[in-house]
């Protein structure tokens, strides 16, 4: 689509950014997309095109899934159920430790 020349430069930028709105994907979708490459032998390009994804995003997901399968807990939202559970438990431990610290301070007064 050719942009209207009378709208000016800002209108074209706005038009492009609306078309390229940031999409979000569930961990399950990311895991399945990465699985197309790791488990089913598709290339990054083939899998990204078939799913309508940017190849760089799929490469990140593939890398993350490989690391998680190797036992590395990611800093971003986990893709595998095991790593998701680890992240939930770590968050619970952190919350309980904060509560314990608060109670210690309150009883010390």
MARTIGU-105024 format. One line per 8 residues: number of its first residue (from 1); their letters; for each residue x negated, y negated, z negated of N, C-alpha, C, O. Coordinates in pm, 1 decimal, padded with zeros to 6 digits. Layout:
// MARTIGU-105024
NUM	A	X,Y,Z,X,Y,Z,X,Y,Z,X,Y,Z | ...
***
This chain:
// MARTIGU-105024
1	XXXXXXXX	-00084.5,00117.4,00000.0,00000.0,00000.0,00000.0,-00088.9,-00123.7,00000.0,-00177.4,-00137.6,-00084.4 | -00065.1,-00211.6,00093.8,-00143.8,-00333.6,00106.0,-00087.7,-00439.2,00011.1,00032.3,-00466.3,00015.2 | -00170.4,-00499.7,-00074.3,-00119.5,-00600.3,-00167.9,-00077.8,-00727.4,-00094.3,-00134.5,-00762.6,00009.1 | 00022.9,-00795.6,-00150.1,00065.4,-00924.3,-00094.6,-00044.1,-01025.4,-00119.0,-00089.0,-01043.6,-00232.2 | -00087.8,-01092.0,-00011.5,-00196.4,-01187.7,-00025.3,-00151.2,-01314.9,-00094.0,-00233.7,-01387.1,-00150.0 | -00022.7,-01343.9,-00091.1,00023.9,-01467.8,-00152.7,00037.9,-01457.1,-00304.9,00060.6,-01558.2,-00371.5 | 00024.9,-01336.9,-00360.8,00039.1,-01320.5,-00505.0,-00088.1,-01356.1,-00580.4,-00083.2,-01382.9,-00700.5 | -00199.9,-01356.7,-00513.0,-00325.6,-01391.4,-00579.7,-00393.8,-01270.6,-00640.3,-00338.0,-01161.0,-00644.4
9	XXXXXXXX	-00514.9,-01292.5,-00687.2,-00600.3,-01185.9,-00740.2,-00542.0,-01122.1,-00865.9,-00546.1,-00999.7,-00878.7 | -00487.9,-01200.7,-00959.3,-00435.5,-01146.5,-01084.8,-00318.3,-01052.5,-01061.2,-00305.1,-00951.7,-01130.6 | -00234.2,-01083.6,-00965.7,-00119.6,-00997.6,-00938.0,-00166.7,-00860.1,-00890.5,-00108.2,-00758.5,-00928.0 | -00270.5,-00856.2,-00809.4,-00320.9,-00727.0,-00761.6,-00378.9,-00645.7,-00876.8,-00358.9,-00524.4,-00882.4 | -00449.5,-00709.4,-00967.7,-00504.6,-00636.3,-01082.0,-00392.5,-00581.2,-01169.1,-00400.7,-00467.6,-01215.7 | -00290.7,-00658.4,-01191.0,-00177.9,-00612.9,-01270.8,-00111.4,-00493.8,-01203.8,-00075.9,-00396.5,-01270.3 | -00094.5,-00501.1,-01072.8,-00030.9,-00393.9,-00998.6,-00110.6,-00264.4,-01011.0,-00052.5,-00157.9,-01031.4 | -00240.2,-00272.4,-00999.2,-00325.4,-00153.9,-01009.4,-00320.2,-00096.3,-01150.2,-00309.3,00025.2,-01166.1
17	XXXXXXXX	-00327.7,-00179.8,-01251.3,-00329.4,-00128.0,-01388.1,-00196.4,-00063.8,-01425.0,-00194.4,00030.3,-01504.3 | -00085.0,-00112.0,-01369.9,00043.8,-00048.5,-01394.8,00047.7,00091.8,-01334.5,00099.7,00185.2,-01395.5 | -00008.0,00105.5,-01213.5,-00009.6,00234.7,-01146.2,-00101.8,00333.5,-01216.6,-00078.3,00454.3,-01213.0 | -00205.8,00282.6,-01280.0,-00303.9,00369.0,-01343.5,-00289.7,00366.4,-01495.2,-00389.4,00365.7,-01567.5 | -00166.5,00365.0,-01542.6,-00143.0,00363.0,-01686.8,-00207.8,00485.6,-01750.0,-00208.3,00594.0,-01691.6 | -00261.4,00467.4,-01868.1,-00332.2,00576.1,-01937.2,-00231.6,00683.9,-01977.4,-00131.3,00656.8,-02043.4 | -00261.4,00805.6,-01936.1,-00175.3,00918.7,-01970.5,-00235.3,00991.9,-02088.8,-00356.8,00990.6,-02108.6 | -00151.1,01054.8,-02166.3,-00199.3,01135.9,-02278.1,-00156.9,01280.2,-02254.3,-00052.5,01307.1,-02194.7
25	XXXXXXXX	-00238.9,01371.1,-02301.4,-00214.4,01513.2,-02281.9,-00225.0,01585.4,-02415.0,-00304.4,01547.3,-02501.0 | -00145.4,01688.7,-02431.6,-00149.4,01767.2,-02554.4,-00276.1,01851.7,-02556.9,-00333.4,01881.8,-02452.2 | -00319.2,01889.6,-02675.9,-00435.3,01979.9,-02684.0,-00411.7,02110.9,-02607.7,-00504.4,02167.7,-02550.0 | -00286.9,02157.7,-02608.2,-00254.7,02281.7,-02537.4,-00276.8,02265.4,-02387.1,-00332.6,02354.1,-02322.4 | -00233.2,02152.0,-02331.4,-00252.7,02126.3,-02188.8,-00401.4,02119.1,-02156.0,-00447.1,02177.2,-02057.6 | -00476.3,02047.3,-02239.5,-00620.5,02034.0,-02216.6,-00688.2,02170.6,-02220.8,-00775.7,02200.0,-02139.4 | -00647.0,02253.7,-02316.3,-00706.1,02387.1,-02329.7,-00674.5,02471.1,-02206.1,-00762.7,02539.4,-02153.9 | -00551.7,02467.0,-02159.4,-00512.6,02543.9,-02041.7,-00583.9,02493.3,-01916.5,-00625.3,02572.9,-01832.2
33	XXXXXXXX	-00598.1,02361.4,-01904.2,-00668.3,02303.9,-01788.5,-00814.4,02347.6,-01788.6,-00867.7,02386.9,-01684.8 | -00879.1,02340.9,-01904.3,-01018.8,02382.6,-01914.5,-01032.8,02532.1,-01889.9,-01134.3,02577.6,-01837.3 | -00932.1,02607.4,-01927.4,-00933.3,02751.4,-01907.4,-00931.8,02786.9,-01758.2,-00985.4,02890.5,-01718.8 | -00871.0,02701.9,-01675.7,-00873.1,02725.9,-01531.3,-01016.3,02733.3,-01479.6,-01046.7,02810.5,-01388.6 | -01103.3,02652.6,-01538.4,-01243.8,02650.5,-01496.0,-01321.8,02762.1,-01565.0,-01393.1,02837.9,-01499.3 | -01308.4,02772.2,-01696.1,-01390.5,02866.7,-01772.5,-01348.3,03012.5,-01754.1,-01433.6,03100.6,-01743.3 | -01219.0,03038.0,-01750.6,-01171.0,03175.9,-01752.5,-01121.9,03225.9,-01616.6,-01124.9,03345.9,-01589.3 | -01077.4,03134.5,-01532.5,-01018.5,03177.9,-01405.9,-01107.1,03148.2,-01285.3,-01070.3,03179.2,-01172.0
41	XXXXXXXX	-01222.6,03088.9,-01309.2,-01320.4,03071.7,-01203.1,-01295.1,02960.4,-01103.8,-01361.0,02955.0,-01000.0 | -01201.2,02870.9,-01132.6,-01179.1,02757.3,-01043.8,-01290.0,02655.0,-01062.8,-01348.7,02645.8,-01170.6 | -01318.4,02579.1,-00959.6,-01416.1,02471.5,-00972.9,-01350.0,02354.1,-01044.9,-01227.4,02345.6,-01052.3 | -01431.8,02264.9,-01097.2,-01378.2,02145.9,-01162.6,-01292.4,02065.8,-01065.0,-01185.1,02017.2,-01100.8 | -01340.0,02052.7,-00942.9,-01269.2,01973.3,-00842.5,-01134.1,02036.6,-00809.0,-01032.6,01967.2,-00804.1 | -01132.6,02167.8,-00786.0,-01007.5,02237.7,-00752.9,-00905.4,02223.8,-00865.4,-00789.5,02189.8,-00841.5 | -00948.8,02249.9,-00986.6,-00857.3,02245.0,-01100.0,-00805.5,02103.3,-01122.6,-00686.3,02083.8,-01146.8 | -00893.9,02005.0,-01114.8,-00852.2,01865.7,-01135.6,-00751.3,01823.4,-01030.7,-00650.2,01761.3,-01063.7
49	XXXXXXXX	-00776.9,01855.9,-00905.1,-00683.0,01819.6,-00797.5,-00549.2,01888.4,-00815.0,-00444.6,01825.9,-00797.5 | -00550.9,02016.3,-00849.3,-00424.6,02089.9,-00862.5,-00338.8,02037.6,-00977.0,-00216.3,02048.8,-00973.7 | -00403.6,01980.7,-01078.0,-00330.0,01928.3,-01193.4,-00309.2,01777.0,-01186.5,-00242.6,01719.3,-01272.5 | -00365.4,01713.5,-01085.5,-00351.8,01568.7,-01073.0,-00432.6,01493.4,-01177.0,-00389.2,01390.2,-01228.2 | -00550.6,01545.9,-01207.8,-00635.4,01487.4,-01311.4,-00758.8,01422.7,-01250.8,-00796.6,01451.5,-01137.3 | -00819.9,01336.2,-01327.3,-00950.3,01282.8,-01293.1,-01052.7,01389.9,-01331.3,-01046.6,01446.7,-01440.3 | -01145.5,01416.4,-01241.4,-01241.6,01524.2,-01264.7,-01323.2,01502.8,-01392.0,-01354.9,01599.4,-01461.4 | -01357.4,01378.6,-01423.5,-01439.5,01352.5,-01542.1,-01366.7,01393.1,-01670.5,-01429.2,01441.6,-01764.8
57	XXXXXXXX	-01235.5,01373.3,-01673.8,-01159.0,01414.2,-01792.4,-01162.1,01565.9,-01807.1,-01183.7,01618.6,-01916.2 | -01140.1,01634.9,-01695.9,-01143.5,01781.3,-01701.1,-01280.9,01830.9,-01742.9,-01290.0,01927.3,-01818.9 | -01387.7,01768.6,-01695.8,-01523.2,01809.0,-01735.9,-01542.9,01793.1,-01886.6,-01605.0,01878.2,-01950.2 | -01490.3,01684.3,-01944.1,-01499.8,01664.1,-02089.9,-01425.7,01775.0,-02164.2,-01476.1,01828.9,-02262.8 | -01305.8,01808.6,-02116.3,-01227.2,01912.5,-02181.6,-01296.0,02048.1,-02171.9,-01295.8,02124.6,-02268.4 | -01354.2,02078.4,-02057.5,-01425.6,02205.4,-02039.8,-01542.9,02211.7,-02136.7,-01564.3,02313.4,-02202.7 | -01618.2,02103.6,-02145.1,-01732.1,02098.7,-02236.1,-01687.0,02115.3,-02380.9,-01748.2,02189.5,-02457.7 | -01580.1,02046.1,-02417.3,-01530.0,02056.0,-02554.9,-01482.6,02197.3,-02585.1,-01510.9,02250.5,-02692.5
65	XXXXXXXX	-01410.6,02258.9,-02491.2,-01362.0,02394.9,-02515.0,-01477.9,02492.6,-02529.1,-01472.8,02582.9,-02612.6 | -01581.7,02475.5,-02448.9,-01700.4,02561.5,-02462.0,-01762.1,02546.2,-02600.0,-01799.0,02645.4,-02662.8 | -01773.6,02423.4,-02647.6,-01832.2,02399.8,-02779.5,-01745.2,02458.6,-02889.6,-01796.4,02521.0,-02982.5 | -01613.4,02439.0,-02879.8,-01524.1,02492.9,-02981.9,-01530.1,02644.5,-02986.1,-01530.5,02704.4,-03093.6 | -01534.8,02705.9,-02869.6,-01546.0,02851.9,-02864.9,-01676.7,02899.0,-02926.6,-01686.4,03012.0,-02974.3 | -01776.3,02812.7,-02925.6,-01905.0,02844.0,-02987.9,-01908.3,02812.6,-03136.4,-02011.1,02830.4,-03201.7 | -01796.2,02766.0,-03190.2,-01786.7,02740.6,-03333.3,-01812.0,02597.6,-03375.9,-01816.0,02569.6,-03495.7 | -01829.1,02506.2,-03281.9,-01854.6,02366.4,-03314.8,-01721.2,02295.0,-03334.6,-01635.4,02297.4,-03246.4
73	XXXXXXXX	-01703.9,02231.5,-03450.3,-01583.5,02153.4,-03475.3,-01600.6,02015.9,-03412.5,-01695.5,01944.5,-03444.9 | -01509.6,01977.9,-03322.9,-01525.0,01850.2,-03253.0,-01489.6,01731.6,-03341.4,-01419.7,01745.1,-03441.8 | -01539.5,01615.4,-03301.8,-01502.2,01493.2,-03373.3,-01368.9,01441.2,-03323.4,-01298.9,01370.9,-03396.2 | -01332.4,01474.8,-03199.5,-01201.4,01436.3,-03146.1,-01100.9,01546.1,-03179.4,-01135.1,01644.0,-03245.8 | -00978.6,01530.0,-03133.9,-00874.2,01627.7,-03162.1,-00910.0,01762.8,-03100.5,-00940.1,01772.3,-02981.5 | -00906.3,01866.1,-03183.0,-00946.5,02000.5,-03141.5,-00851.2,02058.3,-03038.1,-00732.9,02024.4,-03035.2 | -00903.8,02145.7,-02953.7,-00824.3,02211.5,-02850.4,-00779.1,02350.7,-02892.1,-00667.8,02392.2,-02859.8 | -00864.8,02423.0,-02963.5,-00830.8,02560.2,-03000.8,-00757.5,02561.6,-03134.9,-00782.8,02477.4,-03221.1
81	XXXXXXXX	-00666.4,02658.0,-03151.9,-00592.7,02666.5,-03279.3,-00684.9,02681.4,-03400.5,-00656.9,02626.9,-03507.3 | -00794.3,02754.9,-03383.6,-00886.6,02774.8,-03495.7,-00950.4,02643.0,-03538.4,-00955.8,02611.1,-03657.2 | -00998.2,02567.4,-03440.7,-01061.0,02439.1,-03472.6,-00958.2,02337.5,-03522.1,-00990.7,02251.8,-03604.3 | -00834.6,02346.1,-03473.1,-00728.3,02258.6,-03524.4,-00705.1,02285.4,-03672.2,-00689.5,02192.4,-03751.3 | -00702.8,02413.3,-03709.2,-00683.8,02451.4,-03849.4,-00800.0,02401.6,-03935.0,-00778.9,02351.9,-04045.6 | -00921.8,02414.8,-03884.4,-01039.1,02365.2,-03957.0,-01026.3,02214.9,-03980.3,-01052.4,02166.5,-04090.4 | -00986.2,02141.3,-03876.7,-00970.5,01996.1,-03891.7,-00862.0,01962.6,-03994.7,-00878.6,01871.0,-04075.2 | -00751.4,02037.2,-03991.7,-00645.5,02013.7,-04091.0,-00696.7,02038.2,-04232.4,-00670.2,01958.9,-04322.8
89	XXXXXXXX	-00769.4,02147.1,-04251.8,-00821.8,02180.3,-04384.5,-00925.7,02078.7,-04430.9,-00929.0,02042.2,-04548.4 | -01011.0,02032.8,-04338.1,-01109.7,01930.2,-04374.8,-01039.5,01800.3,-04416.0,-01081.4,01734.5,-04511.3 | -00933.4,01763.8,-04344.4,-00858.0,01642.9,-04379.6,-00793.2,01658.7,-04516.9,-00789.2,01564.2,-04595.8 | -00742.8,01778.4,-04544.8,-00680.2,01804.0,-04676.2,-00783.8,01796.1,-04787.8,-00757.4,01739.0,-04893.6 | -00901.0,01853.1,-04764.4,-01008.8,01846.4,-04864.4,-01046.6,01701.5,-04892.0,-01061.5,01661.5,-05007.5 | -01062.1,01622.5,-04785.2,-01097.3,01480.7,-04802.5,-00991.6,01406.2,-04883.0,-01024.2,01326.2,-04970.6 | -00863.4,01433.3,-04852.4,-00755.2,01366.9,-04925.4,-00756.3,01406.7,-05073.6,-00740.7,01321.6,-05161.1 | -00774.6,01534.3,-05100.6,-00778.1,01581.5,-05239.6,-00897.2,01525.0,-05316.0,-00885.9,01492.4,-05434.2
97	XXXXXXXX	-01011.2,01513.6,-05248.7,-01129.1,01455.7,-05313.5,-01106.5,01307.7,-05345.7,-01149.2,01259.6,-05450.7 | -01039.6,01236.1,-05255.6,-01007.2,01094.8,-05283.6,-00912.0,01083.7,-05401.9,-00929.1,00997.5,-05488.2 | -00811.0,01171.4,-05405.8,-00716.3,01169.7,-05517.1,-00787.5,01202.4,-05648.5,-00760.3,01139.6,-05750.8 | -00876.6,01298.2,-05646.3,-00952.3,01336.1,-05765.3,-01035.9,01218.7,-05815.5,-01042.7,01192.5,-05935.6 | -01099.8,01148.3,-05721.0,-01181.8,01032.3,-05757.0,-01095.9,00923.2,-05821.6,-01136.2,00861.2,-05920.0 | -00978.2,00901.0,-05765.5,-00889.0,00799.2,-05821.7,-00846.0,00836.3,-05962.7,-00843.8,00752.1,-06052.4 | -00811.8,00963.9,-05981.3,-00769.9,01010.1,-06114.9,-00884.2,01000.8,-06215.1,-00861.4,00965.7,-06330.9 | -01005.7,01031.2,-06173.3,-01120.9,01019.6,-06261.6,-01139.6,00875.1,-06308.0,-01164.8,00849.1,-06425.7
105	XXXXX	-01127.0,00782.4,-06214.2,-01141.9,00641.4,-06247.2,-01031.5,00596.2,-06340.8,-01056.3,00516.8,-06431.6 | -00909.7,00645.5,-06320.4,-00797.0,00604.8,-06403.1,-00810.0,00657.2,-06545.7,-00773.2,00587.6,-06640.3 | -00861.4,00777.8,-06562.5,-00875.5,00835.4,-06696.9,-00998.0,00778.3,-06768.9,-01006.3,00785.2,-06891.5 | -01091.3,00723.0,-06695.2,-01211.5,00665.0,-06756.7,-01182.2,00531.1,-06823.7,-01259.7,00484.8,-06907.5 | -01071.3,00469.6,-06787.0,-01037.7,00339.0,-06843.4,-00989.3,00347.2,-06982.2,-00957.2,00244.9,-07042.5
***
